[in-house]
Protein backbone atom coordinates (compact mmCIF):
# COMPACT_ATOMS: atom_id res chain seq x y z
CA UNK A 1 0.00 0.00 0.00
CA UNK A 2 1.33 3.40 -0.97
CA UNK A 3 0.97 5.69 2.05
CA UNK A 4 0.75 8.73 -0.23
CA UNK A 5 -2.66 7.45 -1.36
CA UNK A 6 -4.12 7.51 2.15
CA UNK A 7 -6.09 10.61 3.09
CA UNK A 8 -7.21 11.38 6.64
CA UNK A 9 -10.27 13.58 7.09
CA UNK A 10 -13.03 14.36 9.53
CA UNK A 11 -15.87 11.89 9.56
CA UNK A 12 -19.08 12.97 7.78
CA UNK A 13 -22.72 11.93 8.06
CA UNK A 14 -22.55 10.25 4.66
CA UNK A 15 -19.82 7.91 5.97
CA UNK A 16 -22.30 6.15 8.28
CA UNK A 17 -23.18 3.20 6.01
CA UNK A 18 -19.55 2.53 5.12
CA UNK A 19 -18.50 2.59 8.79
CA UNK A 20 -21.29 0.16 9.72
CA UNK A 21 -20.26 -2.11 6.82
CA UNK A 22 -16.60 -2.13 7.90
CA UNK A 23 -17.62 -2.84 11.50
CA UNK A 24 -19.85 -5.70 10.34
CA UNK A 25 -17.03 -7.28 8.35
CA UNK A 26 -14.73 -7.11 11.40
CA UNK A 27 -17.17 -8.23 14.11
CA UNK A 28 -19.55 -10.38 12.06
CA UNK A 29 -22.65 -8.47 13.13
CA UNK A 30 -24.33 -5.26 12.03
CA UNK A 31 -24.48 -2.67 14.84
CA UNK A 32 -25.98 0.52 13.38
CA UNK A 33 -27.46 1.53 16.76
CA UNK A 34 -23.96 1.66 18.25
CA UNK A 35 -22.71 3.97 15.52
CA UNK A 36 -25.80 6.18 15.57
CA UNK A 37 -24.71 7.30 19.04
CA UNK A 38 -21.08 7.71 17.97
CA UNK A 39 -22.03 9.74 14.93
CA UNK A 40 -24.41 11.91 16.97
CA UNK A 41 -21.65 12.73 19.45
CA UNK A 42 -19.09 13.50 16.77
CA UNK A 43 -21.49 15.67 14.75
CA UNK A 44 -23.70 17.39 17.30
CA UNK A 45 -22.02 17.54 20.70
CA UNK A 46 -19.60 20.45 20.65
CA UNK A 47 -17.32 19.29 23.47
CA UNK A 48 -16.62 15.88 21.88
CA UNK A 49 -13.54 15.07 19.84
CA UNK A 50 -14.43 14.53 16.19
CA UNK A 51 -13.30 11.18 14.82
CA UNK A 52 -11.35 10.88 11.63
CA UNK A 53 -11.34 8.22 8.94
CA UNK A 54 -8.85 6.91 6.42
CA UNK A 55 -9.66 6.84 2.75
CA UNK A 56 -7.81 5.14 -0.09
CA UNK A 57 -9.00 5.18 -3.68
CA UNK A 58 -12.15 7.01 -2.57
CA UNK A 59 -13.18 4.18 -0.20
CA UNK A 60 -13.08 4.01 3.59
CA UNK A 61 -10.43 1.63 4.86
CA UNK A 62 -10.45 -0.12 8.22
C-alpha positions in Angstrom: 0.0 0.0 0.0 1.3 3.4 -1.0 1.0 5.7 2.1 0.8 8.7 -0.2 -2.7 7.5 -1.4 -4.1 7.5 2.1 -6.1 10.6 3.1 -7.2 11.4 6.6 -10.3 13.6 7.1 -13.0 14.4 9.5 -15.9 11.9 9.6 -19.1 13.0 7.8 -22.7 11.9 8.1 -22.6 10.3 4.7 -19.8 7.9 6.0 -22.3 6.2 8.3 -23.2 3.2 6.0 -19.5 2.5 5.1 -18.5 2.6 8.8 -21.3 0.2 9.7 -20.3 -2.1 6.8 -16.6 -2.1 7.9 -17.6 -2.8 11.5 -19.8 -5.7 10.3 -17.0 -7.3 8.3 -14.7 -7.1 11.4 -17.2 -8.2 14.1 -19.5 -10.4 12.1 -22.6 -8.5 13.1 -24.3 -5.3 12.0 -24.5 -2.7 14.8 -26.0 0.5 13.4 -27.5 1.5 16.8 -24.0 1.7 18.3 -22.7 4.0 15.5 -25.8 6.2 15.6 -24.7 7.3 19.0 -21.1 7.7 18.0 -22.0 9.7 14.9 -24.4 11.9 17.0 -21.6 12.7 19.4 -19.1 13.5 16.8 -21.5 15.7 14.7 -23.7 17.4 17.3 -22.0 17.5 20.7 -19.6 20.4 20.6 -17.3 19.3 23.5 -16.6 15.9 21.9 -13.5 15.1 19.8 -14.4 14.5 16.2 -13.3 11.2 14.8 -11.3 10.9 11.6 -11.3 8.2 8.9 -8.8 6.9 6.4 -9.7 6.8 2.7 -7.8 5.1 -0.1 -9.0 5.2 -3.7 -12.2 7.0 -2.6 -13.2 4.2 -0.2 -13.1 4.0 3.6 -10.4 1.6 4.9 -10.5 -0.1 8.2 
